[in-house]
Amino acid sequence: MATHVLWQADVADFDAWLTVFRQDKANRKAAGITDLNVWSDPDQKNHAVALFAITDLNKARAFFGSEELAMHLERDGVTHISIKLLTPV
């Protein structure tokens, strides 16, 4: 069974963030991360939620913990990031 990651963050502009997020799909795929779904929060317009399937946990951890991603997120106005690892039982 796949491991999943639930990712949440506040974004400066949801539509602008979503455009960049979609453009970055190949980098996530290279890290063994498959996009399953992306949601916006109807009560918080600029709150993004994404669910990913992980095929390589070590690569995914390296991707989410990378300095390059951190700088990318900071530049794009992404704050209050929460990453929750979910494993099947």
Buried (B, 14 or more C-beta within 10 A) or exposed (E): EEBBBBBBBBBEEBEEBBEBBEEEEEBBEEBBBBBEEBEBEEEEEBBBBBBBBBEBEEBBBEBBEEEEBEEBBEEBBBEEBEBEEEEEE
